[in-house]
C-alpha cells in the first residue's frame, strides 16, 4: 500500500500552454516552407537576435572556434565521445544481417541500411548541452549516416565554443549556428542553403519538441520529448543525502521536470526531503530545480520493494535510479523505463554526460512502448527475397493464389497463378491462350 508524502501541484493550464505553443510552431514551419532562408533569418533575428552573414560555419571558422576551447575541455569531449562511440559500436554489432534458405531454393534475408541524411539539434539557451552532440552525431556516424547536419543556437549573442567543438569532433558534416523552431523546420523541409534531412534527433524546449511532433511523417524523429524525469527507488539502506542530491540533479533541467522518490522507508523519505529543503536555497540552479521540486516532486512510501517496482513501472519514467541493497533485482522486476541506473555507484548524471549510453530517452510514459535513441534508429532494417527453385516458386504460386482470393485480391492471385502455370504446368483458366495446362 502506498502513502504519498509529497504530491505534485495542479497543472490546469498545461493544455492551453501546449495549444499556444502548437499555434506558434505551425506558423513558423509554414513560413519556412514558403520563404526558405528569408523566413529562417527573420525568426533567428526575432527569437535569438542573431543574423550573421551565413548561419553555416565554414571549416576555417570552425577551426578558429575550436582553437579557443581549453585543451582540457577538448580532451574531455574526446573521452566522452569515445565512450559513446564504443557503446554505439557494440549496439551496431548486435544487429545481425542474415540470409537463410527457408526451403529448397527459397532465400530470405535482411540487411541494415543507414539513413542518408539526419539533422542533429543541440540545445543552447541556459544550458549548452555539448553531450547532445555526442548522442546524436557520434551515434549517427557509427551507424554510417552519410550527412549529418547539426544546429545549435547562439547563447546571448555569443558563439558557444565548446558546443561547436563537440559537434565538430563528433563528425558533423555541416554545422549551423541556428536554433529553435526555425532550425528544426529548415532541416526538415530544406532551404536554399540548408539541405533537407530524413530524420531529426536531439532534445530541445517545448517549441522544438512541438516542431518535431508536427513534422513527424514528413521526416522521421527520434522521440516525442517532454521534460526530463527522474524516479528513485530506495530501500532502508539508501543514503538519504545521495537520494536528495540525485533527485535535484535532474530537477535542475527545468521548472517542469518531475522528480519522484519511491521508498520502503519513511525515515529515508523524510530525511531526503529535509536534505532537499536545505540544499535548494544555495543551489546555483535553484530557479529551475526549486519550482520543479515544488510543483512536480513526489514522494511515495510503500510496504516492500515489489510494490515499489510495480509503482515505478506505472510511472514509466525516463531515468530510474535503484538505490537498494540488491539493485540488479530491478533488471528482473521492472519493465517500463527509459534507462536504469543500478546502485549508489551509478548516477543518472553519468548517463547524461559521460558514461557512453545514449541520453536521448522516452518521457511522459513513452517508455511503455519505446526505448531511447540508439544506433538502430539511424538504420533502416530492410528485407529481400529470392526464389531460385522452379518447383518451390510453383508451390508458392498456388498458395499465393488461394491466400489472395480469400482477401478478394484477384490481381495478387494471378501473379501467383502465373508462376504455378509457368513452372508446373498448372494452366491459367483466366488466360488459357497464354499458358494451357500441361498435365
C-alpha positions in Angstrom: 0.0 0.0 0.0 1.4 3.4 -1.0 1.4 6.5 1.2 2.2 9.8 -0.6 4.2 12.2 1.5 4.5 14.8 -1.3 2.2 15.4 -4.3 2.5 17.4 -7.5 0.8 20.7 -7.9 -2.1 21.2 -10.2 -1.4 21.6 -14.0 -4.7 23.1 -15.1 -3.1 25.5 -17.6 -0.9 22.9 -19.3 -3.3 22.1 -22.2 -3.8 25.7 -23.0 0.0 26.3 -22.9 0.5 23.4 -25.3 -2.1 24.8 -27.7 -0.4 28.2 -27.7 3.0 26.6 -28.5 1.5 24.5 -31.3 0.0 27.5 -33.0 3.3 29.5 -32.9 5.2 26.5 -34.2 2.8 25.8 -37.1 3.2 29.4 -38.3 6.9 29.3 -38.2 7.1 25.9 -40.1 4.7 27.1 -42.8 6.7 30.4 -43.2 10.0 28.5 -43.6 8.3 26.2 -46.0 7.2 29.1 -48.2 10.1 31.6 -47.8 13.0 29.4 -47.0 16.2 31.2 -45.9 14.4 34.6 -45.6 12.0 33.1 -43.0 14.8 31.4 -41.2 16.7 34.7 -40.9 13.5 36.5 -39.8 12.9 34.2 -36.9 16.5 34.0 -35.9 16.5 37.8 -35.6 13.2 37.7 -33.7 13.9 35.0 -31.2 17.7 34.9 -30.9 18.7 38.4 -32.1 21.1 36.6 -34.4 21.6 37.4 -38.1 25.1 36.6 -39.3 26.2 36.8 -42.9 25.9 33.0 -43.0 24.5 30.6 -40.4 26.7 27.9 -41.7 30.2 27.7 -40.1 32.9 27.1 -42.7 36.0 24.9 -42.0 38.3 27.8 -41.2 35.8 29.4 -38.8 35.2 26.1 -37.0 39.0 25.6 -36.7 39.3 29.1 -35.2 36.4 28.5 -32.7 37.8 25.1 -31.6 41.2 26.7 -31.0 39.6 29.0 -28.4 38.4 26.0 -26.3 40.7 24.9 -23.4 42.7 21.8 -24.1 41.3 20.0 -21.0 37.7 20.6 -22.4 38.7 19.2 -25.8 40.3 16.2 -24.1 37.2 15.6 -22.0 35.0 15.9 -25.1 37.1 13.3 -26.9 37.0 10.9 -24.0 33.2 11.1 -23.6 32.7 10.7 -27.3 35.0 7.7 -27.3 32.7 6.2 -24.6 29.6 6.9 -26.7 31.2 5.6 -29.8 32.3 2.4 -28.1 28.8 1.6 -26.8 27.1 2.5 -30.2 29.6 0.3 -32.0 28.6 -2.6 -29.7 25.0 -1.9 -30.5 25.7 -1.9 -34.2 27.5 -5.3 -33.9 24.4 -6.7 -32.2 22.3 -6.1 -35.3 22.9 -9.1 -37.4 22.3 -9.1 -41.1 21.4 -12.6 -42.4 20.3 -14.7 -45.3 18.5 -18.0 -44.8 17.2 -20.7 -47.1 13.8 -21.4 -45.6 13.1 -24.2 -48.0 15.0 -25.5 -51.1 15.5 -22.6 -53.4 13.8 -20.0 -51.3 16.2 -17.4 -49.9 15.1 -14.7 -47.4 17.4 -12.1 -45.9 17.7 -8.8 -44.0 20.2 -6.1 -44.0 20.6 -2.7 -42.3 21.0 0.4 -44.4 21.9 3.8 -42.8 19.7 6.8 -43.3 21.3 9.1 -45.9 20.9 12.4 -44.1 20.0 13.3 -40.5 19.6 16.5 -38.5 21.0 16.9 -35.0 19.7 19.6 -32.7 22.0 20.6 -29.8 20.2 22.9 -27.4 21.7 26.1 -26.2 19.9 28.7 -24.1 20.8 28.5 -20.4 22.5 25.1 -20.8 24.8 24.5 -23.7 24.3 20.7 -23.9 27.5 19.5 -25.5 26.6 16.0 -24.6 23.7 16.1 -27.0 26.3 16.4 -29.8 27.8 13.1 -28.7 24.5 11.3 -28.5 23.1 12.5 -31.9 26.1 13.0 -34.1 28.5 10.3 -32.9 25.8 7.6 -32.9 24.6 8.6 -36.4 28.2 8.4 -37.7 28.7 4.9 -36.2 25.6 3.9 -38.0 27.1 5.1 -41.3 24.9 8.2 -41.9 26.4 10.0 -44.9 25.5 13.5 -44.0 24.8 14.9 -40.5 23.6 18.5 -40.3 24.0 19.9 -36.8 22.3 23.0 -35.4 22.8 24.9 -32.2 21.7 28.4 -31.2 23.9 31.3 -30.1 23.9 31.9 -26.4 23.1 35.5 -25.6 24.6 36.5 -28.9 27.8 34.6 -28.4 29.2 31.6 -30.2 29.2 28.5 -27.8 32.7 27.4 -28.5 32.6 24.1 -26.5 29.4 23.1 -28.3 30.8 23.8 -31.7 33.9 21.8 -30.8 31.7 18.9 -29.7 29.8 18.9 -32.9 33.0 19.1 -35.0 34.8 16.4 -33.0 31.7 14.2 -33.2 31.9 14.3 -37.0 29.1 16.7 -38.1 29.3 17.4 -41.8 27.5 20.8 -41.7 27.4 23.0 -38.6 24.9 25.8 -38.4 24.7 28.4 -35.6 21.0 28.4 -35.7 18.4 27.5 -33.1 14.7 27.0 -32.3 11.8 26.1 -34.5 13.5 27.8 -37.4 16.4 25.4 -37.3 14.1 22.3 -37.0 11.9 23.5 -39.8 14.9 24.4 -42.1 16.4 20.9 -41.7 13.1 19.2 -42.2 11.9 21.0 -45.3 15.2 22.3 -46.7 16.0 25.8 -47.8 18.3 27.4 -50.3 21.3 26.9 -48.0 20.3 24.1 -45.6 19.9 20.6 -47.1 16.8 18.6 -46.3 17.3 15.7 -43.9 15.4 12.4 -43.5 15.4 12.2 -39.7 15.6 14.7 -36.8 17.2 13.9 -33.4 18.1 15.7 -30.3 16.3 17.3 -27.3 15.0 20.9 -27.0 12.5 23.1 -25.4 8.7 22.9 -25.8 8.8 24.7 -29.1 11.5 22.4 -30.5 9.6 19.3 -29.3 6.4 20.6 -30.8 8.1 21.3 -34.1 9.4 17.8 -34.3 5.9 16.5 -33.5 4.3 18.5 -36.3 7.0 17.5 -38.8 6.9 13.8 -37.9 5.8 11.8 -41.0 7.4 14.3 -43.4 10.6 13.3 -41.7 11.4 10.7 -39.0 12.2 11.8 -35.5 14.0 10.2 -32.6 11.3 10.7 -29.9 8.4 12.9 -28.8 10.3 14.6 -26.0 9.0 16.1 -22.8 10.6 17.5 -19.6 13.5 15.4 -18.1 12.3 12.9 -15.5 13.9 11.1 -12.6 12.5 8.4 -10.4 14.5 6.9 -7.5 13.6 3.6 -5.9 15.2 3.3 -2.4 15.1 0.9 0.5 16.1 1.5 4.1 19.8 1.0 3.3 19.8 4.0 1.0 21.7 7.2 1.9 19.1 10.0 2.1 21.7 12.6 1.2 22.6 10.7 -2.0 18.8 10.4 -2.8 18.3 14.1 -2.3 21.3 15.2 -4.4 20.4 12.8 -7.3 16.8 14.0 -7.4 17.9 17.6 -7.6 20.5 16.7 -10.3 17.7 16.2 -12.7 15.2 18.7 -11.3 17.6 21.4 -12.5 16.8 20.7 -16.1 13.8 22.8 -15.9 10.9 24.0 -13.8 8.6 21.3 -15.1 11.0 18.3 -14.6 9.3 15.6 -12.5 11.4 14.2 -9.6 9.9 11.1 -7.8 11.0 9.1 -4.9 9.5 5.7 -4.1 10.9 4.1 -0.9 10.2 1.4 1.5 11.4 3.6 4.4 9.6 6.6 5.7 12.8 7.6 7.6 14.7 7.7 4.3 11.9 9.6 2.7 11.6 12.3 5.3 15.4 12.6 5.7 15.8 13.0 1.9 13.1 15.7 1.8 14.8 17.6 4.6 18.1 17.5 2.8 16.4 18.8 -0.4 14.9 21.7 1.7 18.4 22.5 3.0 20.2 22.2 -0.3 17.8 24.1 -2.6 18.3 27.7 -1.3 22.1 27.7 -2.1 21.9 25.6 -5.3 23.0 27.8 -8.3 20.2 26.3 -10.4 17.6 26.8 -7.7 15.5 28.9 -10.1 14.9 25.7 -12.1 15.3 22.9 -9.5 13.1 24.7 -6.9 9.9 25.0 -8.9 10.5 21.5 -10.4 10.6 20.0 -6.9 7.8 22.2 -5.5 5.4 21.6 -8.4 6.5 18.2 -9.8 8.1 16.4 -6.9 6.5 13.3 -5.4 7.4 11.1 -2.5 5.8 7.7 -2.1 6.3 5.2 0.8 5.4 1.6 0.0 5.4 -1.6 2.0 8.0 -3.5 0.1 10.3 -3.4 -3.0 7.9 -5.5 -5.1 5.3 -2.7 -4.6 8.0 -0.1 -5.3 8.9 -1.7 -8.6 5.2 -2.1 -9.6 4.6 1.6 -8.8 7.7 2.6 -10.7 6.5 0.7 -13.7 3.3 2.7 -13.7 5.3 5.9 -14.0 7.4 4.5 -16.9 10.0 7.2 -16.1 12.8 8.4 -18.4 15.5 7.8 -15.7 15.1 5.2 -13.0 17.7 5.0 -10.3 17.9 2.0 -8.0 19.4 2.7 -4.6 18.8 -0.6 -2.8 20.9 -3.4 -1.3 20.3 -5.6 -4.4 20.0 -3.1 -7.3 20.3 -5.7 -10.1 17.0 -7.2 -8.9 15.3 -4.4 -10.7 16.5 -5.8 -14.0 14.2 -8.8 -13.4 11.3 -7.0 -11.7 10.9 -3.8 -13.8 9.7 -3.4 -17.4 9.0 0.2 -18.0 11.8 2.7 -18.0 14.0 4.7 -20.4 17.2 3.8 -18.7 18.1 2.0 -15.5 20.9 3.1 -13.1 21.8 0.4 -10.7 23.3 1.1 -7.3 24.8 4.0 -5.4 28.0 4.0 -7.6 25.9 4.8 -10.7 24.0 8.1 -11.1 21.7 9.4 -13.8 24.2 12.2 -14.4 26.7 9.6 -15.7 24.3 8.6 -18.4 23.5 12.3 -19.2 27.1 13.3 -19.5 29.8 10.7 -19.8 29.3 7.0 -19.4 28.6 6.2 -23.0 24.9 5.1 -23.1 22.6 7.5 -25.0 20.8 10.2 -23.0 18.0 10.8 -25.5 15.3 8.8 -23.8 11.5 8.5 -23.7 9.5 10.7 -21.4 5.8 11.2 -20.4 5.2 7.4 -20.1 6.5 6.6 -23.6 8.9 4.1 -22.1 5.9 1.8 -22.2 6.2 1.4 -25.9 9.7 2.6 -26.9 13.3 2.8 -25.9 15.6 5.7 -26.3 17.8 6.9 -29.2 20.3 4.2 -30.3 22.4 3.3 -33.3 19.5 1.3 -34.8 17.4 4.5 -35.0 19.7 5.7 -37.8 19.4 2.4 -39.7 16.6 1.0 -41.8 16.2 -2.8 -41.5 15.2 -4.0 -45.0 14.4 -7.4 -46.3 15.0 -9.2 -49.6 13.6 -12.4 -51.2 14.8 -14.7 -54.0 13.2 -17.9 -55.2 15.5 -19.9 -57.5 13.8 -23.3 -57.5 11.0 -23.6 -60.0 9.1 -26.2 -58.0 9.3 -24.0 -54.9 8.0 -21.0 -56.9 5.2 -23.1 -58.3 4.1 -24.2 -54.9 4.3 -20.7 -53.5 2.3 -19.5 -56.5 -0.5 -21.9 -55.8 -0.6 -20.9 -52.1 -0.4 -17.2 -53.1 -3.4 -17.7 -55.4 -5.5 -19.3 -52.7 -4.5 -16.8 -50.0 -5.1 -13.8 -52.2 -8.6 -14.9 -53.2 -9.6 -15.3 -49.5 -9.0 -11.5 -49.4 -10.6 -10.9 -52.9 -7.3 -9.7 -54.3 -7.5 -11.2 -57.8 -4.5 -9.3 -59.2 -2.3 -10.7 -56.4 -3.7 -14.2 -57.0 -2.9 -14.0 -60.7 0.8 -13.2 -60.0 0.9 -16.4 -58.1 -1.0 -18.3 -60.8 1.5 -17.3 -63.5 4.4 -19.0 -61.6 2.3 -22.1 -60.9 1.4 -22.3 -64.6 4.9 -21.5 -66.0 6.9 -23.7 -63.6 4.4 -26.6 -63.0 2.1 -26.6 -66.0 -1.0 -25.7 -63.9 -2.6 -23.7 -66.7 -4.4 -20.4 -66.4 -8.2 -20.6 -66.6 -8.3 -16.8 -66.9 -5.8 -16.8 -69.8 -5.8 -20.3 -71.4 -4.3 -18.9 -74.6 -1.1 -18.0 -72.8 -0.5 -21.0 -70.5 -2.5 -24.1 -71.2 -2.4 -26.9 -68.7 0.3 -29.4 -69.4 -0.8 -32.1 -67.0 
